[in-house]
C-alpha cells in the first residue's frame, strides 16, 4: 500500500496530521482574549500612560516571540509529514509513528517553551519594572486556557481526520492502542468546561462585583465570549466524534458479536480510554473467535454437545456420578463385507455421508453423541443434558433416524442399500472422566450402556432395525401415546446377563 500510493494520495492521507501546524495561530487568539479580559477586570499592571505604552510594546513583542517559537516547533514536528508525500522515505514514517505516540508530551513541551520564552522576555525587559508579578497571573490563566484548547483542538482534528493512521500503521497494529502517554478524558473535558465556560463566568461576575464600566469591558468580553462559544462547539464535536461515535460503533459491534459475527474488530487510533476500550473489545473478539474455532474443530472429533451442556447446566460432577438416562446404539448392518468393496477414501466418504443423514435426529430430540466407533454411534439422553423425557426422546430419534436412512438410500449416492440396527435401553449409568492425567475422556459406563449395545446386536437375530427394552417402553409409552407402535418380541437372553429380558421392536 505504501509503495504503490501516489504523491497526491499520500498528501491527502497526511492532511489530518499536517493541518495541526495552524494551531499556534488559534492559540494566539486564545491568549489575547484571556489576557485582555483578565487585565480589564483585575487592572492594568503598567500604571502611567507612558508606562502602559512601553509595557504594551513589550507584551506585543512577547506575544510575537511566543507565537513564532511555537510555530517553528510545530513546523519541525510535522515536517516529516510535509516531506513524505514527495519523498516517501521509511525514516519519515518511523519518525511520524514515534511522534504520534508522544503527541501530548511534545505539545506540552512546545507550550512550555513558548511560555518560558515570554517570561524571560518580561524578566529581562527594562519596561517591565515591577509589573512582572502583576502580569504573571494573567499569563498563567492565558496559558492554562491555551493548554486546554490545544488538547481539544488536536483531538478534534484527529478524530475528524484519521486516514493518516492507516498510512503510518499496519492493519494489525491498528487493533492495539498506540504506545506513549495520554491525557485522561476527564482532564480534557474538565479543562474545556473550566477554561471556556467557568472562567468567562468568573470574569463577568468579578467585573460586576467591582462595578467596572461597561465601555471598558465590551471589546475584551465580546472577544472572550465569542472565542469560548467556538471552542465549546469544537469541544462538543470532539465529544461526539471522539467519544460518542466510537462508543456507538462498539455497541453495534457487540450486538453483532452476540449474534455470532466475530469479524468485527475495531480500529484503535490513539491511546486514551476509548482506545483502550476498543483494544479490550478486540482482545475479547479474538478470544471468542479462537474459542469458537476450537469448538468447531474439536467438535468434529469429540462430542462438543456434551461439553456445552456441562458448561451450561454446571450440574454434572466431572469426577463421576450416577444419572438416569436412555442409551442408544446404532450400527451399520454387515459393515465388514460392505467396507471390503471400498477403498480407504471411498469408505471415509461413505461414512461421512451416512452420519450426515442419520445423526441430526439425535440432536433434534435432545440427545448428545457420546462417541463414534467406526460405523457405530452411541447417543445419550438424560435430563442433565437437556432431555427431560429421555426414554421417549430416544425412541423418537430412532424412528426419525429410520426415515433419514431411507432418504439416504433413495438419494442415489450409493450403489446398494444400507441397513442399520438400533438398540435403546434406559436406566442408571455412570458418567465421568476416564483415562489418565495426561488424557481424559468424559464418557458413560455401566450396565445400561452394555444392554443397549447388546440390543443393537439382537436386531440381526430378530430381523428388525429398532429394538427397545421393556424398561424403555414402559418409561416412554406415556409420552408417546399412540404415535409409535411397539410389537413384543418375547424374552431373549443377552450376552453377559443371567436373566432373560422382554424385548420390543418399533413397528414400521
TITILO-701150 format. One record per atom (N, C-alpha, C): residue in one letter; x, y, z. Coordinates in steps of 0.02 Angstrom, whole numbers, plus 32768, in hexadecimal, padded with zeros to 4 digits. Layout:
// TITILO-701150
AXYZ...
//
This chain:
// TITILO-701150
X802A7FC38000X800080008000X802B803F8000X80618040802AX808A807B802FX80B280877FEFX80C780517FCFX80F180587F93X80C9806C7F56X808C80567F53X806480627F17X803C80A37F1BX803680C27F55X800E80FF7F5AX803181397F37X800B81657F1AX8026819E7EF5X803581D87F25X805682097F0AX806882447F31X802982677F4BX7FF882707F20X7FBA82917F34X7F9482687F68X7F9482267F61X7F7381FB7F92X7F9582017FD6X7FD782027FD6X7FFB82088016X7FEE824D8036X7FED8281800CX7FE082C48027X7F9982C88044X7F6982A98022X7F2482AA803AX7F1E8285807DX7F3F824B8082X7F3B822480BFX7F5C824880FAX7F91826E80ECX7FB582908122X7F9982D58132X7F6382E88111X7F46832A811BX7F3383348165X7F1683018183X7F02830781C9X7F3B831181F8X7F7782FA81E5X7FB283048210X7FD283478204X7FD9835B81C5X7FFA839A81B6X7FD083D781C9X7F8E83CE81CBX7F62840881D9X7F6984218220X7F8683FA824EX7F8E84138292X7FC384498296X7FE78455825FX801A848A825FX7FFC84CF8268X7FBA84D6825DX7F9A85178264X7F84852482ACX7F8F84F582D8X7F7A84FE831EX7F97853D833EX7FD8854E8335X7FF2858A8355X7FCA85C98345X7FAF85CF8309X7F87860A82F7X7F48860C8322X7F2785D38329X7EEA85D08352X7EFA85E0839BX7F3385C783B3X7F4585D283F9X7F53861B8408X7F69864183D5X7F74868883E1X7F3386AD83EEX7EFE869883CDX7EBC86B583DBX7EA686A58422X7EB486678437X7EA38653847CX7ECB867C84ADX7F0B8684849FX7F3786AB84CCX7F1E86F384D2X7F1087128498X7EFA8758849AX7EB8876084BEX7E89873384B2X7E47873A84D1X7E4A8734851CX7E6E87038536X7E7186F9857FX7E9E872D85A1X7ED6873D8581X7F03876F85A0X7EE087B385A4X7EC187C8856EX7EA0880A856DX7E65880C859EX7E3F87D685A2X7E0787D685D1X7E1F87D88619X7E5587B48627X7E6F87B3866BX7E8687F9867FX7EAD88198653X7EC6885C8664X7E8E888F8667X7E598886863EX7E2188B58641X7DFB88AF8682X7DF88874869EX7DD2886A86DCX7DFD88778719X7E3B885F8719X7E6488638756X7E98889A8755X7E9888C48720X7EC288FF8721X7EFC88FC86F1X7F10893686D9X7F49893D86ABX7F88893D86D5X7FB7891186CAX7FF3890C86F3X8026894486E7X801C896D86B4X804F899F86A3X804789DF86CEX800F8A0086CAX80068A3C86F2X80008A7986C8X80358AA186BFX80338ADF8698X802B8AD1864EX80198B07862AX800F8B0085E2X804F8AEB85BFX80878B0A85D3X80C78AF985B4X80DA8AB085C4X80CF8A9F8603X80E08A5A8616X80B38A2885F1X80738A3B85EAX80448A0E85C8X805A8A03857FX80728A3B855FX80878A35851AX80C38A068514X80F58A12853EX813089E7853CX8120899F854DX80F58998857FX80E289548594X80BB8930855CX809089568539X806A89388503X8097892084CAX80CB894984BBX80FB89358488X811F88F5849CX813288F384DCX815588B784F5X8128887A84F3X80E888828505X80B988498504X80AE883184BDX80A78861848FX809E884E8449X80DA8829842EX811788418440X8154881E842CX815687D88449X814287D18487X8141878F84A7X810F87618486X80D6877D8472X80A487538451X80BD873B840DX80DF876883E8X80FB875383A7X8133872083B1X815B872A83E6X819186FA83F3X817486B58404X814186B5842EX812186768442X810286538405X80DD867983DDX80BC865D83A2X80EF86438370X8125866B8365X815886578335X817C8617834BX818D8614838CX81B085D883A5X8184859A839FX814585A183B2X8119856783AFX810B85538366X81058583833AX80FB857382F3X8136854D82D8X8173856382EAX81B0854282D4X81B284F982EEX81A384F1832EX81A584AE834CX816F8481832DX8135849E8320X80FF84768302X8111846382BBX813184908297X814684808253X817984478253X81AA844B8280X81DC84168285X81BB83D38296X818783D782BFX8165839982D4X814283788299X812183A0826FX80FC83828237X8126837F81F7X8165839581F9X818D839881BCX819383538199X819D831C81BCX819E82DB8199X815F82CD8171X812582E2818CX80E682D88168X80E18305812BX8103833F812DX8103836C80F4X8131835280BDX8169833580D1X819B831D80A1X818882D98083X816582B080A8X815A826B8094X813482638052X80FF828A8044X80DB827F8005X810882827FC7X813782B07FC6X816482B57F8CX81A182887F91X81B382757FCEX81EF824C7FD9X81DF8217800EX81BC81E07FFBX81A381AF802BX81D981828048X8204819F8072X823981798092X821D815580D1X8232811880DDX821B80F48119X82298118815AX8263813D815CX8274815F819BX8242819681ACX822381B48179X81EF81E68187X81B381C481A8X81A1818A818EX8169816681ACX8178815481F4X81B3813B8201X81C681278245X81C681638274X81DD819C825CX81DD81D98285X819681ED8295X816A81EB8264X812481FE8270X810381CE82A1X8113818E829CX80F7815D82CAX810B816C8312X814B817C831CX8163818D8360X814281CC837AX813A81FD834EX811F823D8365X80D482388376X80B1820D8351X806B82028363X806581E483A8X809381B683B9X8093819883FBX80A381C98432X80CA81FD8423X80DE822F8455X80BB82728449X80818270842BX805E82AD8416X805382DD8450X803682C58487X802582F284BEX8063830B84E2X809582E184E7X80D482F88506X80F3832F84DDX80F68326849AX81148358846FX80EC8399846FX80A983938471X807F83D08473X808C83F784B3X809483D384EBX80A483F4852AX80E784178528X811883F78508X815B84158503X8158845584DAX8133845284A2X812D848E8477X810D84C8849DX80D684BA84BFX80B384EE84E3X80DD8509851DX810184DA853FX812D84F08575X8166851B855CX8182850A8522X81B985318505X81A0857784F3X8164857C84D7X814985BE84C5X813E85E98503X812385CB8539X811885F18577X815A86068595X818C85DA8595X81CD85EA85B2X81EE8624858DX81EB8622854BX820986588523X81E7869B8534X81A7869A853DX818286D7854BX819386F28591X819986C585C0X81AA86DA8604X81F186F68607X821F86D785E2X826386F085E1X8266873685C3X823F8741858EX823D87838570X822387B785A2X81EF87A485C8X81D587D185FAX820887DF8631X822B87AA8644X825987B0867CX829487DE866BX82AE87D6862DX82E987FD861AX82D8883F85F9X8297884D85F1X8284888C85D1X828688C58603X82A488FC85EFX82A78935861BX826389568625X8235894C85F7X81F4896C85FDX81C68947862DX81DA890C8640X81AD88E5866AX81AB890086B0X81E4891486CAX81E6892E870DX81CA88FD873FX819F8916876BX818088EA879CX814088CB8784X813388D18743X80F488B78729X80F4886C871FX812F884C8723X813288058716X810587DE8745X810887EF8785X80DF87CA87B5X809587D787ABX80838811878DX803D88208781X802288008741X804F87FC870EX803887E186CFX803D879586CDX8064877886FAX806D873086FBX802C87098702X7FFE871D872FX7FBE86F88733X7F9786F886F1X7F98873286CEX7F748735868EX7F938705865BX7FD78701865BX7FF886D3862DX7FE8868A863EX7FE8867A867FX7FDA86368693X7F9386228680X7F63864E868CX7F1D86408678X7F198635862DX7F3D86618607X7F3C865B85BEX7F59861885A7X7F90860285C7X7FB085C485B0X7F8A858685C8X7F67858B85FFX7F3C85538613X7F05854A85DFX7EE7858385CAX7EB3857F8596X7ECF85658555X7F0C857B8543X7F2B85628506X7F3785178508X7F4D84FF8543X7F5A84B78549X7F1984908540X7EE384A7855EX7EA384858557X7E8A8488850EX7E9384C284EFX7E7E84C984A9X7EA8849D847CX7EE98498848AX7F16846F8462X7F0184258464X7EF1840C849FX7EDB83C784A5X7E9C83B9847CX7E6B83E68482X7E2C83DD845FX7E3583E38414X7E5C841483FEX7E64841F83B7X7E8883E48396X7EBE83CB83B6X7EE38393839AX7EB683558396X7E92834683CCX7E68830A83CDX7E2F8311839BX7E12834D8396X7DDC83578365X7DF6834E831EX7E31836B8310X7E4D836582CDX7E5B831D82BAX7E7882F782E9X7E8982B282DBX7E4B828582D9X7E1882958300X7DDB826C82FEX7DB5827582BDX7DBF82AF829CX7D9E82BD825DX7DC882A68221X7E0A829F822BX7E37828D81F4X7E668256820CX7E52821781FFX7E7981DF8218X7E9A81B681E0X7E9581CE81A3X7EB281A9816BX7EFD81A08171X7F1E81D28190X7F6781CE8195X7F7D819381C0X7F52817D81F0X7F648144821AX7F69810481F1X7F4080FE81BCX7F4380C38191X7F8280C38166X7FA080FE815EX7FDF81038138X801A80F28165X8015810381A5X804E80FB81D3X805180B581F2X8017809581F9X80168056821EX7FF5801F81F4X800A7FE18201X7FEC7FA881DEX7FA77F9981FAX7F837F6E81D7X7F3F7F5B81ECX7F3F7F3D8232X7F6F7F10823FX7F727EEF8280X7F857F2082B7X7FB37F4F82A7X7FC77F8182D9X7F8D7FAE82ECX7F5F7FB982BEX7F267FE582CCX7EF17FC382F9X7EFC7F85830BX7ECF7F638339X7EE77F688382X7F1F7F8B838CX7F3B7F9583CFX7F467FDF83DBX7F437FF6841AX7F4D803E8427X7F9580538419X7F9E8093840AX7FE180AC83FCX800980AF843DX804A80A58435X807580AB846FX807F80F58481X808E810284C0X8099814684D6X8065815D8508X807081988524X804281B28556X800381CE8537X7FD281DA8562X7F9481F7854CX7F7882238583X7F4B824F8571X7F29827B85A1X7EE4825E85ADX7ED1825185EBX7E8F823485F9X7E56825F85DDX7E21823E85CCX7DE7826285AFX7DCA829585E0X7DCA82838621X7DAC82B28651X7DD582F28656X7E1782ED8648X7E4183298648X7E318355860BX7E29833585D2X7E19835A8595X7DD6837D859AX7DA2835785ADX7D5F837385B1X7D5B83A485EBX7D7A83938624X7D7A83C0865DX7D9E8401864EX7DD783FD862BX7DFC84398618X7DD4846585E9X7DB0844585BAX7D86846A858BX7D50849185B0X7D2E847085DDX7CF884918602X7D1484C88630X7D4C84B98651X7D6984EA867FX7D7F8529865BX7DA4851F8623X7DC285598602X7D90858185D9X7D61855F85B7X7D3785838588X7CED8588859CX7CDD857085D8X7C99857A85F2X7C9C859A8637X7CC6857E8664X7CC9859886A8X7CF185D986ADX7D2D85DC868EX7D5686188694X7D3486578678X7D158654863CX7CF186908625X7CBC86A68656X7C9986768674X7C67868886A6X7C8786AB86E2X7CC2869386F8X7CE586B18730X7CFA86F9871FX7D14870286E1X7D28874686CDX7CED877686CEX7CB4876086B2X7C79878B86AFX7C60879A86F6X7C5F87688720X7C4987718765X7C7787A2878AX7CB9879A8781X7CE987C787A2X7CE1880F8789X7CD588178747X7CCB885A872CX7C8D887B8749X7C5788568750X7C1A8872876DX7C25888287B7X7C49885687DAX7C5688618821X7C80889F882CX7CAF88AD87FEX7CDB88E78805X7CBE892587E4X7C83891E87C7X7C60895787A7X7C8B89788771X7CAB894E8748X7CD489698712X7CA7898386DBX7CBC89BA86BDX7C9489DA8689X7C8B89AB864EX7C4F89AA8634X7C3E897C85FDX7C67898B85BFX7C7589CD85B3X7C9A89DF8576X7CDE89BD8573X7D0089B685ACX7D42899885ACX7D41894C85A6X7D04892D85ADX7CFE88E485ABX7CE188CA856AX7CC388F78542X7C9F88DF8507X7CCE88B884D8X7D0788D584C7X7D3388B58496X7D52887484B1X7D73887584EDX7D9188368505X7D5D88018515X7D2488158530X7CF087E38541X7CD287C48502X7CC687EE84D0X7CAB87D48491X7CDB87A28470X7D1B87B48470X7D4D87878453X7D5087458479X7D50874984BBX7D55870D84E4X7D1786E184DBX7CDC86FE84DEX7C9F86D684D8X7C9886B88493X7CAB86DD845FX7CA886C2841BX7CD986878413X7D178690842CX7D48865B8427X7D33861E8450X7D17862A848CX7D0085F384B7X7CC985CC8495X7C9A85F08474X7C6385CD8452X7C7E85A0841BX7CAD85BA83F4X7CCA859183BEX7CEE855483DBX7D16855F840FX7D3C8528842DX7D0F84F4844CX7CD9850A846DX7CAA84DA848AX7C8784B28452X7C7884D3841BX7C5A84AF83E2X7C8A847A83C7X7CCA848E83C0X7CFD845D83AAX7D02842483DCX7CFF8436841DX7D0384038451X7CCA83D2844EX7C8D83EC8442X7C5383C0843CX7C5A83928400X7C7483AC83CAX7C7F8381838FX7CB4834C839DX7CE7835F83C5X7D19832C83D9X7CF882F78403X7CCC830A8432X7CAA82D9845DX7C8282AA8432X7C6282C583FDX7C39829A83D2X7C65826C83A8X7C95828B8383X7CBD82648353X7CF3823A8376X7D0C825383AFX7D42823083D1X7D2C82008407X7CEF82088421X7CD881DE8458X7C9681BC8447X7C6281E5843AX7C2081C88431X7C1C819B83F3X7C3681B383BCX7C32818C837DX7C58814A8383X7C96814A839EX7CB8810983A7X7C9280DA83D6X7C7380F6840BX7C4D80CC8439X7C1080AF8416X7BEF80D783EDX7BB580BD83C7X7BCC80848398X7C07808D837AX7C218058834FX7C3080198376X7C4A802083B3X7C587FE583DDX7C187FC283F1X7BE47FE98401X7BA47FCA8413X7B897FA183D9X7B8D7FBC839DX7B757F978362X7B9F7F588357X7BE17F5E8360X7C0C7F248356X7C007EEF838BX7BF27F0483C9X7BE27ED383FDX7BA27EAD83EEX7B727ED183D0X7B347EAF83BBX7B447E7A8386X7B707E8C8358X7B827E5C8323X7BA87E208340X7BD27E2D8372X7BF57DF68393X7BC47DC783B5X7B917DE483D6X7B5F7DBB83F8X7B387D8F83C7X7B377DA48387X7B157D7D8353X7B447D4C8331X7B837D498349X7BB27D18832FX7BE17D3182F9X7BE17D7382EBX7C0D7D9082B9X7C4C7DA882DBX7C857D8782CFX7CC37D9982F0X7CF27DC182C3X7CDD7DD38287X7D067DFD825BX7CF37E468265X7CF87E5E82A3X7CE07EA182B3X7D157EC982DAX7D537EB882D3X7D867EDC82F9X7D867F2682E4X7D947F518314X7D927F998308X7DD77FB6830AX7DE27FEA82E3X7E24800882DFX7E308037831AX7E6E80368332X7E82805F836CX7EB480928353X7EA480D2835CX7ECF8105833FX7EFD81268373X7EE9812983B2X7F11814D83E3X7F1B81228421X7F258140845BX7F3581198496X7F0A812E84D2X7ED4815284C7X7EAA816884FFX7E7B81318515X7E4B81438540X7E1D8111855CX7DF380F08526X7DDD811684F5X7DB580F984BEX7DE080C78497X7E1F80D9848CX7E4D80AC8468X7E57806C848FX7E5E807284D1X7E69803684FAX7E29800C84FDX7DF0802C84FCX7DB1800784F9X7DAC7FE184B7X7DBF80028481X7DBE7FE08440X7DEF7FA6843FX7E2B7FB1845BX7E5D7F7B845BX7E447F408485X7E237F4E84BEX7E077F1884E6X7DD17EF384C1X7DA97F17849BX7D757EF78472X7D957EC9843EX7DCA7EE1841EX7DEC7EB883ECX7E097E78840AX7E267E7F8447X7E407E448468X7E087E138479X7DCE7E2E848EX7D957E03849DX7D7E7DDE845EX7D7A7E028426X7D647DE383E7X7D957DAD83D2X7DD77DBB83D9X7E097D8883C7X7E007D4983F2X7DF47D548433X7DEA7D1B845FX7DAC7CF3844EX7D757D178440X7D377CF5842EX7D3D7CD083EBX7D607CF083BCX7D697CD0837BX7D947C928381X7DC97C9683A9X7DF37C5C83B4X7DCC7C2483D6X7DA37C368406X7D7B7C048429X7D497BE383F9X7D2A7C0D83CEX7CFB7BF1839EX7D1D7BC3836CX7D5A7BD58357X7D7F7BAB8329X7D937B69834AX7DA77B6E838BX7DB77B3183AFX7D7A7B0483B6X7D417B2483C5X7D047AFD83CCX7CF27ADC838AX7CF87B018354X7CE77AE58313X7D177AAD82FFX7D587AB8830DX7D8A7A8682FAX7D847A478324X7D837A4F8366X7D827A148391X7D3E79F48394X7D0A7A1B8382X7CC879FD837EX7CC379C88348X7CF279CA8318X7CF2799882E4X7D12795782FBX7D35795A8334X7D58791F834BX7D3D7904838DX7D19792E83B1X7CFB791783EFX7CB8793B83F8X7C9179258427X7C4E7940842FX7C4F7984844FX7C4B79B88425X7C4A79FB8440X7C087A088464X7BD479E38452X7B9479EB8474X7B9A79DC84BEX7BC279A984CEX7BCC79988514X7BEE79D18539X7C2479EA851CX7C487A22853BX7C1B7A5E8544X7BF27A6D8511X7BC67AA78514X7B937A9F854CX7B767A658552X7B447A5A8585X7B637A5B85CBX7BA07A4085D1X7BC17A418612X7BCE7A898628X7BE47AB385F9X7BF17AF9860AX7BAF7B1D861AX7B7B7B0D85F4X7B3B7B3085FBX7B197B22863DX7B137AE1864FX7AEA7AD2868AX7B147ACE86CAX7B567AC386C4X7B847AC386FDX7B6D7A938734X7B4A7A5E8721X7B317A2E8752X7B5779ED8751X7B7879DD871BX7B97799C8715X7BD9799C873AX7BE2796A8764X7C2079628789X7C547942875CX7C877967874AX7CB8794D871AX7CE079138737X7CDD790A8778X7D0078D28796X7CD97891878FX7C9B7894877CX7C7278588773X7C347859879EX7BFB78498781X7BBD784687A7X7B8A781A8784X7B5A780387ABX7B2377DB878FX7AF078098771X7AD077F2873BX7A9B7819871CX7A6977EA86FAX7A2B780186F5X79F877DE86CFX79FE77F38686X79FD77C38658X7A0677D48612X79ED779B85E6X79E377AD85A7X79D6777B8573X7A13777A8546X7A28773D8534X7A637734850AX7A4D771684C7X7A6977318491X7A5A7717844EX7A9C7703842DX7A9C76C78410X7AD276B183E5X7AB776A7839FX7ADB76C0836DX7AC776B78328X7B04769F8301X7AFB766782DBX7B33764882B8X7B1C76348273X7B48763A8241X7B38762681FDX7B3875D981F9X7B0575BD81D9X7B00757581D0X7B31755D819BX7B56752681ABX7B867508817CX7BBA753A8162X7BD375628190X7C027596817CX7C4475798161X7C5A7541817EX7C9B7525816AX7C9A75128120X7C6774EE810BX7C6474DA80C5X7C5A75178098X7C37754980B0X7C2C75868089X7C6D75AC807FX7C9475B180B5X7CD275D980B2X7D0775B98087X7D0575768080X7D3875548059X7D357567800FX7CFD75817FF8X7CF475937FB2X7D0A75DB7FA4X7D2075FF7FD9X7D3076467FD1X7D7A76537FE0X7D9576867FBEX7DD8769E7FCFX7DD376C78010X7E0D76D8802BX7E0D76FF806AX7DE977428062X7DF87765802CX7DD877A68022X7D8D779F8017X7D7A776B7FF1X7D3377607FE5X7D0E774E8026X7D3077288051X7D1177148090X7D06775080BDX7D38777C80C2X7D3077B880EBX7CF977E580CFX7CF777ED808EX7CC27816806FX7C7D77F8807BX7C7977B68078X7C3977948085X7C22779F80CDX7C4F779580FDX7C3C779E8144X7C2877E68153X7C4C78158136X7C3B785C8142X7BF5786C8126X7BE6785280EBX7BA4785D80CEX7B6E783B80F7X7B7C77FE810EX7B4C77D98137X7B3D77FD8179X7B717812819DX7B67783581DCX7B46787981D1X7B5378978198X7B3378D88189X7AE778D18188X7ACF78988173X7A86788D816FX7A69787681B2X7A8A784681D3X7A687825820BX7A7578458250X7AA578728256X7AB278908298X7A8778CD82AAX7A7078F6827AX7A487930828EX7A0C792082B9X79E778E982AFX79AF78DB82DCX79C378D28325X7A0078BE8332X7A1778B58377X7A1578F8839BX7A34792B837EX7A33796E839DX79EE798D839CX79C7797F8367X7984799C8362X79577985839BX7966794B83B8X793E793183EFX796579328431X798F79648438X79B179748477X79E4793F848CX79FF791A845DX7A3378EB846DX7A777908845FX7AAA78E9847CX7AEF78FE846EX7B1678C08457X7B4078CA8426X7B697893840DX7BA5788B843BX7BA97851845AX7BE178448487X7C2078338460X7C1A780A842DX7C5577F88406X7C4177D583C5X7C6F77D68395X7C6B77AE8359X7C9D77758360X7C887739834EX7CB376FE8352X7CB176DB830EX7CDC76F382E1X7CDA76D8829DX7C9976EA827BX7C6F76B8826CX7C2F76C5824CX7BF776CC827FX7C0776C782BFX7BD476CA82F4X7BD4770E8315X7B9B77218332X7B95775F8357X7B7077518398X7B87776E83CDX7B687767840FX7B4C77AB8423X7B0C77AD8437X7AEC77EB844BX7ACD77E48490X7ACC781C84B4X7AB1781D84F8X7A79785084FDX7A44783D8520X7A0B7869852EX7A02786B8579X7A0A78A58597X7A0678AB85E0X79EE78F185F3X79C978F78629X79B2793A8640X79EB7969864DX7A25794F8663X7A5D797B8672X7A7A799C8634X7A67798285F9X7A80799F85BBX7A4879B5858DX7A0F79C585ABX79DA79E48584X79A179B7856FX79A47977857EX796E79498569X7945793685A6X790F795B85B1X78E4794C85EBX78BF790B85E3X78A578FD85A8X788078C0859AX78AE78918573X78E278798595X791A785A8572X7909781A854DX78DF77EE8569X78CE77AF8546X78A777BD8506X787577EA850BX784D77FB84D0X7878781F849CX78A5784A84B2X78D1786D8483X78FC783C845DX79167809847EX794077D8845DX791877B18429X78DB779E8439X78B277788409X78A077A483CDX788D77E383DBX787C781083A3X78B878198375X78F378218393X792F7829836AX793C77EB8340X793277B0835CX793C77738336X790E776E82FAX78CE77828304X789E778082CDX78B277B18297X78C777ED82AAX78DD781E8278X791D78098256X794977E68279X798677CD8259X797577998224X794177728231X792A774181FEX7914776681BFX78EF779D81C8X78DA77C5818EX791577E4816AX794677FC8192X7981781B8174X79A977E9814CX79AE77AB8164X79D27777813FX79AF776780FEX796C776780FFX7946775B80C2X79547791808FX795877D080A6X796878078079X79AE77FF805CX79DC77E98087X7A2177DF806FX7A2477A9803AX79FF77738044X79FE773D8013X79DE77537FD2X79AC77817FD7X798977987F9BX79AD77D27F78X79E477EA7F95X7A0678257F7AX7A2D78177F3BX7A3977D77F2CX7A5F77C67EF1X7AAA77CC7EFAX7AC177D77F38X7B0877DE7F44X7B2B779B7F4EX7B0377667F53X7B1F77237F61X7B1176F37F27X7B3976BF7F23X7B2E768B7EF1X7B0476517F0DX7AF476557F4DX7ACA76237F6DX7AA576427FA8X7A83761B7FCFX7A5E76358008X7A8476278048X7A7F76568076X7A9F765080B8X7A68764280EBX7A7776148118X7A487605814FX7A6D760D8191X7A48762081C4X7A6776268207X7A3D7604823BX7A5A75FE8276X7A3675E582B0X7A3D761782E8X7A067621830EX7A0676518346X79ED762C8384X7A10763583BBX79FA761B83FBX79F17654842CX79B976548452X79AA76898482X7999766A84C6X79B9768284FAX79AC766B853EX79B276A7856DX798F76A585A5X799476DC85D5X799E76C0861BX79BD76E88645X79CB76D48689X7A02770086A5X7A2476E886D8X7A5A770E86F7X7A9C76FF86D4X7AC5773286CFX7B09772886B6X7B37775986DAX7B77775186CEX7BA9777B86EEX7BC977A786B9X7BCD77E886C7X7BEE78178699X7C2A783586BDX7C627839869AX7C9D785686B9X7CD97854868CX7D10786F86A6X7D4F78718681X7D74782F8689X7D8478118651X7DA877D28651X7DEA77DD862BX7E2077C58648X7E6177CB8627X7E9877DA8657X7ECA78018641X7F027813866AX7F05785F8671X7F347876869AX7F3B78BE86A3X7F4E78E18663X7F6F78BC8635X7F8478DA85F6X7F4C78DD85C3X7F1D78AE85C8X7EE778AD8596X7EA9788E85B6X7E7378B685B9X7E3478A085D6X7DFE78A085A1X7DCE787485A9X7D947873857EX7D56787185A9X7D2978A1859FX7CEA789F85C4X7CBD786D85A1X7CAB783785C4X7C86780285A4X7C5277E585D4X7C2D77B385BBX7BF7779585E1X7C02774A85E4X7BFE772E861FX7C0976E78628X7BD376CA8656X7BCC76888655X7B9C76678681X7B737634865BX7B4976118681X7B2175DB8665X7AF075F58630X7AD676308639X7AA6764C8609X7AC7765485C4X7B05766A85C4X7B2976728585X7B34762D8564X7B4975FD858DX7B5575BA8571X7B16759B8554X7ADE75A38577X7A9F7585855FX7A8A75A5851DX7A9075E88517X7A7E760984D9X7AA875EF849FX7AE875E284ABX7B1475C78477X7AFE75808464X7AEB75588496X7AD475138488X7A9275148461X7A6675448470X7A267548844CX7A3275588402X7A62758383F5X7A72759283AFX7A897553838BX7AB0752983ACX7AC774EA838DX7A8D74BA8380X7A5A74BD83ABX7A21749083A3X79F574A18367X79FC74DD834BX79D374EE8311X79DE74BE82D7X7A1B74A282D1X7A287471829CX7A01743182A8X79FF741A82E7X79DC73DC82F7X799173E182EAX7974741B82F7X792C742482EFX791A744382ACX794C744F8282X7941746B8240X791674AB8243X792A74D8826DX790975198273X793E754E827CX792B758D8278X795D75C2827CX795F75E782BFX792975E782E6X7928760B8325X790D75DC835CX793475D0838FX791D75A983C9X792375D58407X78ED75D3842FX78E975FC846BX78DC75CD84A6X78FE75DA84DEX78F475B0851AX78B175BF853AX789A75908563X785B75998586X785D75D785B3X789575E385D4X789B761D8600X7892765E85D8X78AF7660859CX78A8769D8573X786176A58559X7840766E8547X77FB7671852FX77CD768B8566X77D3767085A2X77AA768585DAX77B476CF85E8X77F376E585E7X7803772A85F6X77EA775A85C0X77EB77448581X77DB77708549X779277708536X776D773A8546X77297732852CX76FB776B853EX76FF7784857BX76D377BA8590X76DA77F88565X771678088552X772378448529X7715783884DFX772477FC84C8X771C77EE8481X76D377E4846DX76AB77CC849CX766577BE848CX7661778A8455X763C779A8422X7636776B83EAX7660777F83AEX768E77AF83B7X76B577C6837EX76E877938367X76FD77678394X772D77338383X771076F0839AX771176BF836EX76F5767D837FX772E764D838FX7727762A83C9X775775F883DDX773975B383D3X7761758583BBX774B754083B3X7779751383DDX775C74E98409X778574BF8434X77AB748A840DX77E8747F8421X7812744B8402X781C74108431X78017417846DX780A73E2849EX784A73EC84C6X785A73BB84EFX789573BF8518X78D173A384F2X790A73C184FFX794873AB84DEX798273B1850FX79B173858507X79ED73878530X7A2073B58510X7A3F73DF8539X7A72740D8521X7AB673F6853CX7AE974018514X7B2C73ED8527X7B4074108568X7B5773E88598X7B6D740385D7X7B36740C860BX7AF773FD85F9X7ABF74058627X7AA473BF8639X7A9A73B48679X7A817373868FX7A36736C8685X7A1273A48688X79CA73A38680X79B673B9863AX7981739C8620X796773AF85DEX794173F185E2X7941741785ADX7920745885ACX78E874598578X78B2747D8588X787A7487855BX788D74BD8529X788774AE84E9X789D74DE84B5X786174F18489X7867752C846BX78337545843DX785575638400X7832755E83C8X784A757F838CX781B75B9837DX783575EB8359X780D76248345X77F176158300X77AF761482FBX778F760282BCX779D76368287X77A0761F8249X77AC764C8211X776D76768203
//
